[in-house]
Amino acid sequence: MMERVSPPIRKFAAIGLLVAVVLAILNFIWEPVAHRIAHVEQEITAKRAMLGHHAALAQAAAEARAAGVQSEALLSRAVSLPGESEAVQLANLQSQLLGIAERESIRLQSSRTIAASQREGLHVIGLQMTLQTDMETLQGLIHRIQSHRPLLVVDALSITPARGVATEREGSERSLQIDLRVLTVVPTGNGGQP
């Protein structure tokens, strides 16, 4: 039958058959390679997504750490007095209490520091003041002290009559002794030193 086909058609058929065999061989070799390339591209895409997720988590963790540091600083400022030493903290305490008393128009008679102590893992310092005022002004003073930042706590309050006798027309002025202690956030783990 091949003899009946003309030589150009035979050449054309031979070339076609050769091209079909080459394409079949290339398809047999290329298909696994193409499949592997597609699989690797999928893995790369998945790993890029995972890397993006990890980067977002790392960013969120860094932001959380920064927010934690900031909140600790805010808490420290709200609770403890500024100052590098106990003497500086006591001076700050005395200055702040004098300012509060002046805003309430209270005359301060005397003030002295109270020995530092440890309470429930906190280093406590304080100031004892003697002043003269009436009961209503005392209530305003205590409110200002208790709502002050950094945290000031009225630890003890002793009310004694004023020197001299006050008549009803002169008002009910009293001599008040107030023990104030300021809590500073200093753990006792460092040997009790502030």
C-alpha positions as MATLAB code, in Angstrom:
seq = 'MMERVSPPIRKFAAIGLLVAVVLAILNFIWEPVAHRIAHVEQEITAKRAMLGHHAALAQAAAEARAAGVQSEALLSRAVSLPGESEAVQLANLQSQLLGIAERESIRLQSSRTIAASQREGLHVIGLQMTLQTDMETLQGLIHRIQSHRPLLVVDALSITPARGVATEREGSERSLQIDLRVLTVVPTGNGGQP';
ca = [
       0.000    0.000    0.000;
       2.864    2.324    0.634;
       3.983    1.803   -2.848;
       0.808    3.256   -4.215;
       1.204    6.475   -2.223;
       3.253    9.080   -3.866;
       6.718    9.889   -2.437;
       5.784   13.457   -1.201;
       2.831   12.089    0.739;
       5.035    9.379    2.206;
       7.526   11.986    3.341;
       4.698   14.024    4.763;
       3.296   10.958    6.591;
       6.746    9.996    7.879;
       7.325   13.517    9.172;
       3.852   13.523   10.758;
       4.514   10.175   12.398;
       7.897   11.394   13.654;
       6.313   14.575   15.056;
       3.602   12.476   16.769;
       6.219   10.202   18.357;
       8.307   13.200   19.503;
       5.209   14.922   20.919;
       4.206   11.729   22.725;
       7.704   11.426   24.229;
       7.724   15.128   25.211;
       4.234   14.787   26.716;
       5.347   11.714   28.637;
       8.380   13.622   30.015;
       6.801   17.079   30.356;
       3.567   16.115   32.131;
       5.249   15.029   35.413;
       7.549   18.056   35.250;
       4.612   20.428   34.683;
       2.679   18.739   37.496;
       5.669   19.120   39.841;
       6.078   22.790   38.878;
       2.376   23.434   39.596;
       2.692   21.649   42.949;
       5.784   23.686   43.892;
       3.980   26.913   42.924;
       1.078   25.941   45.212;
       3.508   25.231   48.055;
       5.224   28.584   47.508;
       1.853   30.385   47.554;
       0.839   28.567   50.763;
       4.179   29.338   52.422;
       3.948   33.005   51.403;
       0.491   33.156   52.995;
       1.860   31.474   56.129;
       4.822   33.877   56.185;
       2.420   36.810   55.901;
       0.367   35.380   58.770;
       3.509   34.924   60.913;
       4.656   38.458   60.103;
       1.231   39.780   61.147;
       1.433   37.762   64.385;
       4.942   39.076   65.061;
       3.716   42.630   64.471;
       0.739   42.062   66.774;
       3.023   40.582   69.448;
       5.359   43.583   69.193;
       2.392   45.946   69.478;
       1.085   43.980   72.465;
       4.482   44.180   74.171;
       4.619   47.931   73.532;
       1.084   48.343   74.874;
       2.026   46.282   77.942;
       5.069   48.449   78.612;
       2.963   51.575   78.141;
       0.233   50.291   80.467;
       2.825   49.363   83.115;
       4.277   52.865   82.852;
       0.808   54.401   83.187;
       0.021   52.181   86.156;
       3.336   52.999   87.770;
       2.701   56.738   87.345;
      -0.815   56.317   88.747;
       0.299   54.325   91.778;
       3.818   55.373   92.706;
       5.436   58.695   93.397;
       8.074   59.983   91.027;
      11.605   60.007   92.360;
      14.738   57.928   92.299;
      15.144   57.696   96.066;
      12.932   57.577   99.118;
      13.980   61.117  100.108;
      12.940   62.487   96.703;
       9.646   60.573   96.860;
       8.938   61.961  100.339;
       9.707   65.488   99.125;
       7.301   64.948   96.193;
       4.676   63.602   98.599;
       5.032   66.610  100.903;
       4.842   69.016   97.960;
       1.713   67.347   96.572;
      -0.011   67.276   99.962;
       0.825   70.935  100.574;
      -0.696   71.759   97.170;
      -3.867   69.814   97.993;
      -4.163   71.535  101.396;
      -3.664   74.964   99.796;
      -6.405   74.265   97.227;
      -8.743   73.449  100.119;
      -7.597   76.643  101.949;
      -6.284   74.630  104.874;
      -3.543   75.966  107.105;
      -0.894   73.316  107.718;
       0.562   73.466  111.249;
       3.261   70.796  110.910;
       4.318   67.782  108.923;
       6.829   64.988  109.417;
       7.801   61.842  107.584;
       6.749   58.403  108.780;
       9.315   55.608  108.765;
       9.198   53.479  105.624;
       7.777   49.966  105.943;
       6.793   46.925  103.889;
       3.126   45.969  103.405;
       1.907   43.095  101.272;
       4.965   43.166   99.046;
       4.954   46.947   98.605;
       7.319   49.560   99.951;
       5.222   52.089  101.902;
       6.264   55.641  102.738;
       4.176   58.275  104.460;
       3.773   61.730  105.863;
       2.011   62.791  109.077;
       0.395   66.218  109.072;
      -1.258   68.352  111.731;
      -3.671   70.975  110.495;
      -6.698   73.040  111.544;
      -9.955   73.021  109.624;
     -13.663   72.346  109.923;
     -15.348   69.001  109.205;
     -16.693   69.978  105.772;
     -13.285   71.114  104.533;
     -11.752   67.945  105.999;
     -14.144   65.864  103.892;
     -13.078   67.777  100.777;
      -9.408   67.274  101.689;
      -9.838   63.525  102.184;
     -11.713   63.237   98.888;
      -8.943   65.086   97.034;
      -6.268   62.938   98.671;
      -8.036   59.640   97.923;
      -8.760   60.557   94.288;
      -5.267   61.987   93.657;
      -2.814   60.417   91.223;
      -0.342   59.008   92.065;
      -2.255   56.987   94.593;
      -2.416   58.530   98.071;
      -4.130   56.577  100.849;
      -5.366   58.019  104.155;
      -4.107   55.352  106.525;
      -5.223   56.916  109.811;
      -7.183   59.977  110.868;
      -7.211   61.360  114.354;
      -9.538   64.279  115.200;
      -8.937   66.253  118.367;
     -10.587   69.512  119.482;
      -8.832   72.729  118.489;
      -6.827   74.635  121.045;
      -9.080   77.083  122.715;
     -12.847   76.859  122.840;
     -14.842   77.558  119.695;
     -18.297   79.015  120.037;
     -21.168   78.055  117.744;
     -20.855   81.403  115.909;
     -17.147   80.868  115.187;
     -17.806   77.499  113.508;
     -16.617   74.028  114.370;
     -12.918   74.364  113.579;
     -10.882   71.378  114.771;
      -7.225   70.437  114.966;
      -6.792   67.331  112.837;
      -3.904   64.925  112.700;
      -3.819   62.878  109.497;
      -1.453   59.979  108.845;
      -0.972   59.494  105.127;
       0.919   56.670  103.546;
       1.787   56.456   99.869;
       2.156   53.040   98.269;
       5.008   52.731   95.833;
       5.311   49.713   93.577;
       8.589   48.255   94.807;
       8.504   44.465   95.245;
      10.081   42.988   98.359;
      12.042   40.515   96.173;
      15.040   42.863   96.060;
      15.831   42.612   99.756;
      13.257   45.155  100.865;
      15.118   48.031   99.305;
      13.158   50.640   97.308;
];
